[in-house]
Amino acid sequence: MFIRAYLRASTKEQNAKRAKSELIAFAKDSDYKIATCYVENLSGATLVRPQLMQLIDEDHAGDVILVEQIDR
């Protein structure tokens, strides 16, 4: 089982990594460690999200995906 984090911000002015420390702390509180983070600054209106597609390609049954908010 791998734990993967998806971090996305809608604009280049926003910082997609802002939630990284919170997600790492959340995993650590449950005695887990995030294996990898997928980060991108893209609008939610676009379907072209290379990091999200990479995450989906690399994800396996039993893996956990963490996101900061449901709209991510």
C-alpha positions in Angstrom: 0.0 0.0 0.0 1.3 3.4 -1.0 -0.1 6.7 0.2 -0.1 9.4 -2.5 -1.0 13.1 -2.0 -2.5 15.2 -4.8 -1.9 19.0 -4.3 -3.5 21.4 -6.8 -4.1 25.2 -6.9 -6.2 26.9 -9.4 -3.9 29.7 -10.5 -0.1 30.3 -10.8 -0.4 32.9 -8.1 -1.6 30.3 -5.6 0.7 27.8 -4.0 -0.3 24.2 -4.6 2.1 23.0 -1.9 0.4 25.0 0.8 -1.4 21.9 2.1 1.6 19.6 1.9 2.6 19.9 5.6 -1.0 19.4 6.7 -1.3 16.2 4.7 2.0 14.9 6.0 1.0 15.6 9.6 -2.4 13.9 9.0 -0.6 10.8 7.6 1.9 10.8 10.5 -0.8 11.0 13.1 -2.1 7.7 11.7 1.4 6.2 11.7 1.7 6.4 7.9 4.1 8.2 5.5 3.2 9.8 2.2 5.2 8.0 -0.5 4.9 10.7 -3.2 3.2 14.0 -3.9 1.7 15.1 -7.2 1.6 18.9 -7.5 0.2 21.1 -10.1 -1.1 24.7 -10.6 -4.0 24.3 -13.0 -7.6 25.5 -13.1 -10.2 23.0 -12.1 -12.0 23.9 -15.3 -9.4 22.2 -17.5 -9.4 18.4 -18.0 -5.7 18.5 -18.9 -4.0 17.7 -15.6 -0.8 15.8 -16.2 0.0 15.2 -12.5 -3.5 13.8 -11.8 -3.3 11.5 -14.8 0.2 10.3 -13.6 -1.3 9.6 -10.2 -4.1 7.6 -11.7 -1.7 5.7 -13.9 0.6 4.8 -10.9 -2.2 4.1 -8.4 -3.0 0.5 -7.5 -5.8 -1.3 -5.7 -5.3 -0.7 -1.9 -3.4 2.5 -2.3 -4.6 5.7 -0.5 -5.0 9.1 -2.2 -5.0 12.1 0.1 -6.3 15.5 -1.0 -6.8 18.6 1.1 -10.3 19.4 -0.1 -13.0 17.5 -1.9 -12.9 20.0 -4.8 -9.2 19.1 -5.5 
